[in-house]
Amino acid sequence: MSTTSNKLNRLDTEPVGRIFLRYLIPSMIGMALMAANIVADGIMVGNRLGAEALAGVGIASPVYTLFFAISLWIGIGAATKYSHSMGEKKIRESRIVFTHALLSIFVFTIVIGLLAFTFRNPLAFALGANASTLPYVADYLHVILLFGFIFTVENTFSVFVRNDGAPTLAMTGLVVTSVVNIVLNYIFLYVFNFGVSGAAFATILASFLGMLVLATHFFRKSNNLKLVRCAFNKKLFVAIIVIGFPSFLAEVGISVFTISHNIAFERAAGTEGVAAFSILNYVHGVMLMLFLGMGGAIQPLISYYHGAENVKRMRSTVLYATATVIVAGIVFFSIGQFAAEPIVSIFGDFPEEVTSLAVTGIQLFFIAYLFTGTNFVMMTYYQSVGNVRIATMMTASREIIVMLIFLLILPPLFGLNGIWLAIPASEFLVFASVFIYQMTTGRNK
């Protein structure tokens, strides 16, 4: 018991800024490498297989995103309950939460994957595939649907390791996953010529090795994560699902974003438009991973302090996080304005129409990052303290409802530029709404 108590007391006694950095730095390093991993996938697929293959992987990517969403839904929801229990010093309850989470994610993703695999070709067309991209979409889906449960379990486990006071090990797992994926992508694509399915297999195998790294946490003296015998607890399961829903919705929003934009660009500019959007989507995935790293750094802290009823430390953590994402947003926006052409060029030598569309898209789309980070932090805060209603409203607005409304309104007014501006407009509107809400209430909720 003493090692657990000492570990938890560090959150109670260390300066908030130091604790924030202790969680932020590993989280950001891990997510930066995952982001590099996403870019490497796009670079190798684009350069080795061409624009149609890149578009095909982009069309299939919502399925990967959906699996990732389910892992965050259960992972973040359960980890929040876990940290609440740890803050309240209820160790047995925290272990029951952990057990429920791993079993749930394993069963859910296997069942969903097998059902979707049965209808993979209709699914490909529903996602926006056409005759030229269907073979690539189908190859990618074949692998991801059958073996996606591996990376969902790995991601859920990673969230728990971070919440159990081991952010550095969680980072190490991400490092191993990223590096192995990049190496295997090169081998499968350039040496063995496995095509798009090779890129998908690289993702699965890398996740499996990352999970083995995370499993070393069980052998640490400070480990509190243990699988325990317990009956299914409906009340606990519902609580996990409710608390984690904003995280799930955020990832579903990415799928909605990808599918809606693929369809919009396919109708407005054909395969060239989809290829240009695929380039942007890879870059956008990088930025989202970095913002997710910032949000992931505060979730264990806010959840723990909420359980311990330490309001002062919660507010200090939010202030540190908000300052961090504001600076990051300005940097990302500047990169988009001044380095759009070099960013596009690293994905391959594309026709001028594709390159021009992608460069314009990056310059316009990156406006969103001035507001995305703050929205991430506030959504994570509300979710971590159990205010699921506000967190859900924020997520549904910025990534689904408002975004789709702008996607309908802006293109008739601004053409292709209107498609690129749908997300920046929705991020700004949600940012302004949260700011007004905070000013009106005069306190964090």
C-alpha positions, 0 to 999 in steps of 0.5 A: 500500500505504501508505494501506491500512497507515495505515488498518489501523494506526488499529485497532491503535494508537487507544484502543479506546473511540475506535475503538468510538465511530467505528464505533458512532455511524455504525452506530447513526445508519444503523440508526436511520434504517432503523428510522424507515423501517420505522415510516414504512412501517407508519404510511403503510400503516396510515393510508392503506390500513387495518388489513387492508393493514397485516396483509397487509404484516406477513404478507408481511414474512417474505419480505423478512426471508428475503432480508435473511437471505441477504444477512447470511449471505453478507455477514457470513460473507464480511466476517468472512473479509475482516477476518480476512485484513486483520488478517493483512495478506493483501490479495489473499485479502481481495479474492477473498473480496469478489468471491465474496460479491457474485457469490454473493448476486446469483445466490442471490437471483435464483434463489430469488426466481424460484422463489418467484414461481412459487408466490406464492399458495400461499406467501401462504396458508402465511405466514398469509394469509386471504381478507381479507388475501390481495390485499395479501400477493400484491401485496407478494410480486409486487414483492419476489420479482422485485426483491429481489436489489437490496436483498440486493446493496446490504446485502451491499455495505454490510457490506463497506464498513463492514469496509473502514474506511468506517463513515461511508459505510456510514451515508450509504448507509443514510441515502439508502436510508431517506430516499428510501424514506420519500419514495417511500412517500408519493408512491406511496401518497398521490399515485399510489394504488399501494397495497401494491405501491407500498410494495414498489417504494419499498423496491426503488428506495430500495435501488438508490439507496443502492447507488449511494452505496456504489459511490463507495467504489470511487473512494476512495484508501483503498479496498481493495475490488476485484473480481478475477478468480478461480476458484470456491473451494469451500473459501472458499465453505464457510467463508463459509457456515459463519461467516455461518450464525448471521446467517442463522439470526437473520433466519430466526428473525425470519421464524419469529417472525413466521409463528408469531405471525401464526398464533397470533394469527389463531387466538386473536383473528382479523384484529384479533389479527394487526393488533395483532401487526403494529403490535408487529412494526413497533416490534420491527423498529425495536428489532432494527435498533438492536441490529443497529447495535450488533452491526454496530459490533463485528463488523469490530473483533472480526474484525480483532483476531482476525485480528491475534491481539490478545485484549486489544483484543477483550475491551475492545471486548466490554465497551464493547459490553455496557455500551452494550446494557445501557443501551439495553435499560433505555431501550427497556423504559422506553419500552414501559411508559410510551409504549405508547399513543402508539406504537400511535396513530401507526400509525392509528385502529384499533378499540378491540380492536386498540388494546388488544391492541397496547398490552398487547403492547408492555408485555409484549413490551418486557421482552425488550429487557432481555436482547436486546442482550447476547445480540446482542453475545455472538452477534456476538462468538462468530461474529466469532472463528469459534466458530460452534457457540456462536453458532448455538446461541444464535441457534437457541435464542432465536429458534426452538427455545426461542421455539416451545416457550414459544409452545406452553406459555405461551398455555394458561396465560396466554391472549393474554398468553402469546403476547406473553411467548414472546420475553421468556421465550426471551431471558431463558433464553438470557441466563441460559445464556450468563451461566452459561457465561461464569462456568463457563468463566472466559474468553471463547470 
